[in-house]
Amino acid sequence: MALLPVIISGGAGSRLWPVSRESHPKPFIKLADGQSLLQKTFLRAAALPGVKEIYTVTNRDFFFKTDDEYREVNAAQVATTFLLEPFGRNTAAAVAAAALHAESQQPDAVLLVLPADHLIHDQAAFVAAVQQATQLAREGWLVTFGIEPEAPETGFGYIEADDHKVKRFIEKPDAETARGLLAAGGHYWNSGMFCFTPATILQEMQRHCPQIVEGVQDCLGRSRRVQGEGLMQVELDARSFEHVRDISIDYAVIEKSERVAVVPCNIGWSDIGTWAALGELLPPDALGNRCTGTVALYDVHNCAIHSEDRLVGAVGVEGLVIVDTPDALLVVAQDRTQDVRHVYTQLKARKHDAHKLHRTVHRPWGTYSILEEGPGFKIKRLVVKPKASLSLQMHHHRSEHWVVVSGMAKIINGEHDTFIRANESTFIPPCTPHRLMNSGTVPLVMIEVQSGEYLGEDDIVRFDDIYSRAAKTAKAELADRLTA
């Protein structure tokens, strides 16, 4: 039986705002060594003995960014399969999709389900735990990984076990209950990692939540598949996926099944759930401060400070977490980092862009960064990947000035095609179909100056798009304009 890792990637990571946002969730957060949590999960899975393919279940909006991240670290050229969700339906649907797809492709495989945003420091211990879990999975068990607790932690659920069989799952306890669990022994933190065969998990899902299996099976039958060398995409059908129940695999199956086993392990595991946990990855200075970026401190003790661009100065403070990004600043007490999610929730309720977007936004073709904006203008830096192309589009309410910083741009501007190089520019009037392309082999860097009465990102009509974002109404509008 082959071992087939399944990486589940998604979630807002609201407790790690303002670095984690809806369009740039927790798995994409870069650690001090430059690798993201997602890349570390991929490398950890790819290094397991016998792994030749890795499944990833994620939102389809994250496909290009996830694929880019994998390509940066996939030196062994492990095959990748993406099951792309149109929107989140929690982990039960994700596991069902992976199990059903695996059953049709590799029915004898053992699935290893891994959250994309966890950190494991001891690879050798992880390999040993996976080997033990694989053996139990082959015997027909749904296997969980129980982390040997280091403290009476209230942020995790617990597993009570009798030998390898799970007796019960315990929701996140209060401090007194957690101390009692630790003292009693036989209790483990619930890591959220699982191991089972496709047949076993699908049998248990048919027993406890058959509507999810049936709904995902119907969805897969209607889904579009794209296959290339070492890569497969399965784009889950939105209309049928919408009817699948939104529930975690824990609640839907694992906590109900009589066939659940646990592998206790000490693998250096962390779910990196808060800024306090993230700060602990850095070595403290003589005063207990853990800092990234440029800081100037005076009489500061036991603080965690993260700065991406600007210098952060602090005087006479203790026990704070300070996180500075180009468009947002977070200040929180060390013992209240679990509550950062309330700031995220407020921003989302107010429809503030800071819950969703960074100043730098990733697109399939590259990135754009907002450098400055004000009434009637917005200045962006565009970085277009080699051989990439933006959609053929137009804007009703704004004009655009493009200046090439480096590289060479091919531009469609109305009925004319042109090339512009470094220090050259062009002007795109409102209501003019246009397209930007990088046909070169190095990134194209440009400055875009927008001006007009409305500069929202939704003022865009796409006529043609290689990333399948064009709408029929846009094509119809172009046809009307060309024949007018």
C-alpha positions in Angstrom: 0.0 0.0 0.0 1.4 3.4 -1.0 1.3 6.3 1.5 -0.7 9.2 0.0 -0.5 12.5 2.0 -3.5 14.8 1.8 -2.8 18.4 2.7 -5.8 20.4 3.8 -5.1 24.1 3.2 -7.5 26.9 4.0 -9.0 28.9 6.8 -8.7 32.6 7.6 -6.2 32.2 10.5 -7.9 35.1 12.2 -5.8 34.9 15.3 -2.7 35.7 13.2 -4.2 38.9 11.7 -2.9 41.2 10.3 -0.4 38.9 8.5 -2.9 36.2 7.9 -6.0 37.5 5.9 -8.8 35.9 3.9 -6.9 36.2 0.6 -3.5 35.3 2.3 -4.4 32.8 5.0 -2.1 31.2 7.7 -0.5 28.5 5.5 1.2 31.1 3.4 2.8 32.9 6.4 6.6 32.9 6.0 8.8 31.9 8.9 12.2 33.3 9.8 13.9 30.9 7.4 11.9 32.1 4.4 9.7 29.0 4.0 5.9 29.2 4.5 4.0 26.8 6.8 2.5 25.3 3.6 6.0 24.6 2.1 7.2 23.0 5.3 4.1 20.7 5.3 4.7 19.8 1.7 8.4 19.0 2.4 7.6 17.0 5.5 5.1 14.9 3.5 7.4 14.5 0.5 10.2 13.2 2.7 8.1 10.3 4.1 9.3 6.9 2.8 7.5 5.8 -0.4 5.6 9.0 -1.1 5.3 9.6 -4.9 2.2 11.9 -5.0 0.6 14.5 -2.7 -3.0 15.6 -2.7 -3.9 19.1 -1.7 -7.5 20.2 -1.0 -7.8 24.0 -1.1 -9.8 26.9 -2.5 -9.5 27.3 -6.2 -8.5 31.0 -5.7 -5.3 29.7 -4.0 -4.3 27.2 -6.7 -1.8 29.4 -8.5 -0.1 30.6 -5.3 -0.1 27.1 -3.8 1.4 25.6 -7.0 4.1 28.4 -7.1 5.0 27.6 -3.5 5.3 23.9 -4.2 7.4 24.5 -7.3 9.9 26.5 -5.2 10.6 23.4 -2.9 9.6 20.4 -5.0 13.2 19.4 -6.0 12.2 15.7 -6.0 9.4 16.4 -8.5 6.7 14.7 -6.4 3.5 14.5 -8.4 0.7 16.8 -7.2 -3.1 16.6 -7.4 -5.2 19.5 -6.5 -8.9 19.2 -5.4 -10.1 22.8 -5.8 -13.1 23.9 -3.8 -15.2 26.8 -5.0 -15.8 27.8 -1.3 -15.1 26.2 2.0 -17.3 23.3 3.3 -15.0 22.3 6.2 -12.9 19.2 6.6 -15.6 16.5 6.2 -16.2 17.5 2.6 -12.5 17.9 1.9 -11.7 14.4 3.3 -14.6 12.9 1.4 -13.3 14.4 -1.9 -9.8 13.2 -1.3 -11.0 9.7 -0.3 -13.3 9.3 -3.2 -10.7 10.5 -5.7 -8.1 8.2 -4.2 -10.5 5.3 -4.3 -10.8 5.8 -8.1 -7.1 6.3 -8.6 -5.2 4.4 -5.9 -7.7 2.3 -3.9 -4.9 0.5 -2.0 -3.3 3.7 -0.7 -3.2 4.8 2.9 -4.3 8.4 3.3 -2.4 10.7 5.7 -4.4 13.8 6.3 -2.3 16.8 7.3 -3.3 20.4 8.1 -1.2 22.8 6.0 -0.5 25.2 8.8 1.1 23.1 11.5 4.8 22.9 12.4 6.7 19.7 13.3 10.3 20.0 14.5 11.3 16.3 14.8 11.0 14.7 11.4 12.4 11.3 12.6 9.8 11.0 15.3 7.1 12.0 12.8 8.2 9.3 10.4 8.1 6.7 13.2 4.6 7.9 14.2 3.3 7.7 10.6 4.7 4.2 10.2 2.8 3.1 13.3 -0.3 4.9 12.1 -0.1 3.3 8.7 0.0 -0.2 10.2 -3.1 0.5 12.2 -4.8 2.0 9.2 -4.2 -1.2 7.2 -5.9 -3.1 10.0 -9.1 -1.0 9.5 -8.7 1.8 12.1 -9.3 5.5 11.7 -6.0 6.7 13.3 -5.5 10.0 15.1 -2.2 11.5 16.3 -2.2 12.4 20.0 0.5 14.9 21.1 1.9 14.1 24.5 1.0 17.3 26.5 3.7 19.6 27.8 1.3 21.8 29.9 -2.4 22.1 30.8 -3.1 23.9 27.5 -6.7 25.2 27.1 -6.4 26.0 23.4 -6.5 22.4 22.2 -9.0 19.5 22.3 -7.9 16.4 24.1 -8.0 12.6 23.4 -8.5 10.1 26.2 -7.1 6.7 25.2 -6.9 3.1 26.5 -3.8 1.6 25.0 -4.2 2.5 21.3 -8.1 2.7 21.3 -9.7 6.1 21.7 -12.1 6.2 24.6 -13.4 9.8 24.1 -12.7 13.2 22.7 -12.8 16.2 25.0 -13.5 19.7 23.9 -11.1 22.6 24.7 -11.1 22.6 28.5 -10.9 25.3 31.1 -7.6 25.7 33.0 -8.7 23.6 36.0 -10.0 20.7 33.8 -6.8 20.8 31.7 -4.7 20.4 34.9 -6.8 17.5 35.9 -6.4 15.8 32.5 -2.6 16.3 32.6 -2.4 14.8 36.1 -4.6 11.8 35.3 -2.4 10.7 32.4 -3.6 8.9 29.3 -4.7 12.2 27.7 -3.2 13.8 24.6 -3.6 16.9 22.6 -5.7 16.4 19.5 -3.4 17.3 16.6 -6.0 17.2 13.8 -3.9 14.8 11.8 -5.4 11.5 10.6 -4.5 8.3 8.8 -6.8 5.7 7.2 -7.5 3.9 4.0 -10.1 5.3 1.5 -12.3 2.2 2.1 -12.4 2.6 5.9 -13.1 6.3 6.0 -15.8 6.1 3.3 -17.4 3.1 5.1 -17.6 5.2 8.3 -18.8 8.2 6.5 -21.6 6.2 4.9 -22.5 5.0 8.4 -22.5 8.4 10.1 -22.9 11.1 7.4 -24.0 9.4 4.1 -25.3 12.7 2.7 -21.8 14.1 2.6 -20.4 11.2 0.7 -23.3 11.2 -1.7 -23.1 14.9 -2.2 -19.4 15.0 -2.8 -19.6 11.9 -5.1 -22.2 13.8 -7.2 -20.0 16.8 -7.2 -16.9 14.9 -8.4 -19.0 13.5 -11.2 -19.8 17.0 -12.4 -16.3 18.4 -11.9 -13.8 19.5 -14.5 -10.4 17.8 -14.6 -7.2 19.1 -16.1 -4.1 16.9 -16.2 -0.5 17.7 -17.2 2.9 16.2 -16.5 3.0 15.5 -12.8 0.0 17.6 -12.1 -3.8 17.1 -11.9 -6.5 19.7 -11.1 -10.0 18.6 -10.1 -12.2 21.8 -10.0 -15.2 20.8 -7.8 -18.5 21.8 -9.3 -19.8 24.8 -7.4 -23.6 24.2 -7.9 -23.5 20.7 -6.4 -20.8 21.4 -3.8 -23.0 24.2 -2.4 -25.4 21.5 -1.1 -22.7 19.6 0.8 -23.0 19.9 4.6 -20.5 22.3 6.3 -19.0 20.3 9.2 -15.6 19.1 10.3 -14.5 15.5 9.9 -14.1 15.3 13.7 -17.8 16.0 14.4 -19.1 14.2 11.4 -17.2 10.9 11.8 -14.2 10.7 14.1 -16.0 11.4 17.4 -18.9 9.0 16.5 -16.9 6.0 15.2 -16.0 2.9 17.2 -13.0 2.3 15.0 -10.8 5.2 16.1 -7.2 4.6 17.3 -4.6 7.0 18.5 -0.8 7.1 18.1 0.7 9.0 21.0 3.7 10.9 19.8 6.3 13.6 20.8 7.2 15.1 17.5 7.8 18.8 18.3 4.3 19.7 17.1 2.7 23.1 17.2 -0.4 24.4 15.5 1.1 28.0 15.5 -2.3 29.3 16.4 -1.4 32.6 17.9 1.2 35.4 17.8 2.4 34.2 21.2 3.1 30.7 19.7 4.7 32.2 16.6 7.0 34.4 18.7 8.2 31.4 20.7 9.9 30.1 17.5 12.4 33.0 17.8 15.3 33.0 20.3 14.8 35.7 23.0 17.3 38.5 23.7 18.7 39.2 27.1 15.5 40.9 28.1 13.2 38.2 26.8 12.2 40.1 23.6 11.7 38.1 20.4 11.9 40.4 17.3 11.8 40.3 13.5 12.5 43.3 11.4 14.1 46.6 12.5 13.4 47.7 16.0 14.7 50.3 18.5 13.9 49.4 22.1 14.4 51.0 25.5 13.4 49.4 28.8 11.3 46.8 26.9 10.9 43.3 28.4 9.3 40.0 27.2 7.7 41.4 24.1 7.3 39.9 20.6 7.7 42.4 17.8 7.2 41.7 14.1 7.8 44.4 11.6 7.7 43.9 7.8 8.8 47.3 6.5 9.0 50.1 9.0 11.1 50.6 12.0 9.2 49.9 15.3 10.2 51.8 18.4 9.1 50.9 21.9 9.8 52.3 25.4 8.9 51.0 28.8 6.5 48.2 27.9 6.3 44.6 28.9 4.5 41.5 27.8 3.1 42.9 24.5 2.9 41.5 21.0 3.4 44.2 18.3 2.8 43.3 14.7 3.4 46.0 12.0 2.4 45.5 8.4 2.3 48.2 5.6 -1.4 48.8 6.2 -2.2 47.6 9.7 -0.8 47.7 13.3 -1.7 45.2 16.0 -0.9 45.7 19.7 -2.0 42.9 22.1 -1.1 41.6 25.5 0.8 38.3 25.4 -1.9 36.5 27.4 -4.7 37.8 25.1 -3.4 36.7 21.7 -6.3 34.2 21.4 -8.6 37.2 21.2 -7.1 38.7 18.1 -9.8 37.0 16.1 -12.3 39.5 17.5 -10.5 42.3 15.7 -10.7 40.3 12.5 -14.4 39.7 13.0 -15.0 43.4 13.5 -13.2 44.3 10.3 -15.1 41.6 8.4 -18.4 42.9 9.7 -17.5 46.4 8.7 -16.4 45.1 5.3 -13.0 46.7 5.8 -10.5 45.5 3.2 -7.9 44.8 5.9 -9.7 41.6 6.9 -9.3 40.2 3.3 -6.4 41.9 1.4 -2.9 43.0 2.0 -1.3 45.9 0.3 0.4 43.3 -1.9 -2.2 41.1 -3.5 -1.3 37.8 -5.3 -2.9 37.1 -8.7 -2.4 34.1 -11.1 -0.1 36.3 -13.3 2.0 37.8 -10.4 1.4 40.5 -7.8 0.3 44.0 -7.4 1.2 46.3 -4.4 -0.7 49.5 -3.5 2.0 52.2 -3.0 -0.2 55.2 -2.5 -3.9 56.2 -2.9 -6.1 59.1 -2.4 -9.2 60.9 -3.9 -9.1 60.2 -7.6 -5.8 58.4 -7.8 -4.1 55.1 -6.9 -0.5 54.1 -7.5 0.5 50.4 -7.8 3.6 48.3 -8.5 2.9 45.4 -10.8 5.1 42.3 -11.0 4.2 40.0 -13.9 5.7 36.5 -14.0 7.6 35.4 -17.1 5.3 34.2 -19.9 2.2 35.4 -17.9 -0.6 37.6 -19.2 -3.3 39.7 -17.6 -6.9 39.4 -18.9 -8.1 41.4 -21.9 -10.1 43.9 -20.0 -11.4 47.5 -19.7 -12.5 49.9 -17.0 -15.5 52.2 -17.2 -14.4 54.8 -14.7 -10.6 55.1 -14.7 -7.6 55.6 -17.0 -4.2 54.0 -16.4 -0.7 55.2 -17.0 1.9 52.4 -17.2 5.6 52.9 -16.7 8.1 50.0 -17.2 10.7 49.7 -14.4 12.4 46.5 -15.7 11.7 43.9 -18.3 9.7 44.4 -21.5 6.0 44.6 -21.8 3.7 43.7 -24.7 0.6 45.8 -24.6 -2.7 45.6 -26.4 -4.2 49.1 -26.3 -7.5 49.3 -28.2 -6.7 48.1 -31.7 -3.0 48.6 -31.4 -0.2 46.3 -30.1 3.1 47.7 -28.9 6.2 46.8 -26.9 7.6 49.1 -24.2 10.8 48.8 -22.3 12.4 50.2 -19.1 11.8 54.0 -18.7 9.1 53.9 -21.4 5.4 54.4 -20.7 1.9 54.2 -22.2 -1.6 55.6 -21.5 -4.8 53.5 -21.4 -8.0 55.7 -21.6 -11.3 54.7 -20.0 -13.5 52.2 -21.8 -10.6 50.9 -23.9 -10.0 47.1 -24.1 -6.4 46.5 -23.1 -4.1 43.7 -22.1 -0.6 43.5 -20.4 1.7 40.6 -21.2 5.2 39.5 -20.3 6.6 37.4 -23.1 10.1 37.5 -21.6 12.0 35.2 -19.3 12.5 37.6 -16.4 9.8 39.3 -14.2 8.2 42.4 -15.6 8.1 45.3 -13.1 5.8 48.2 -13.8 4.3 51.3 -12.0 0.6 51.8 -12.7 -1.0 55.2 -12.0 -4.8 55.0 -11.9 -6.9 58.2 -12.1 -10.7 58.6 -12.3 -13.9 59.0 -10.4 -14.0 55.4 -9.2 -11.0 53.1 -8.6 -12.5 50.0 -7.0 -11.2 46.6 -8.1 -14.7 45.7 -9.2 -14.6 48.2 -12.1 -13.3 45.6 -14.5 -14.9 44.0 -17.5 -13.0 40.9 -18.7 -13.3 39.9 -22.3 -10.8 37.0 -22.4 -8.8 35.4 -19.6 -6.5 32.4 -19.6 -7.4 31.8 -15.9 -11.1 31.3 -16.6 -12.2 34.6 -15.0 -13.9 36.0 -18.1 -17.7 36.4 -18.0 -20.1 35.9 -20.9 -21.5 39.4 -20.3 -18.0 40.8 -20.8 -17.6 39.0 -24.1 -21.0 40.2 -25.2 -20.0 43.8 -24.3 -16.9 43.6 -26.3 -18.8 42.3 -29.3 -21.3 45.1 -29.0 -18.4 47.7 -28.8 -16.6 46.3 -31.8 -19.8 46.2 -33.9 -21.0 49.6 -32.8 
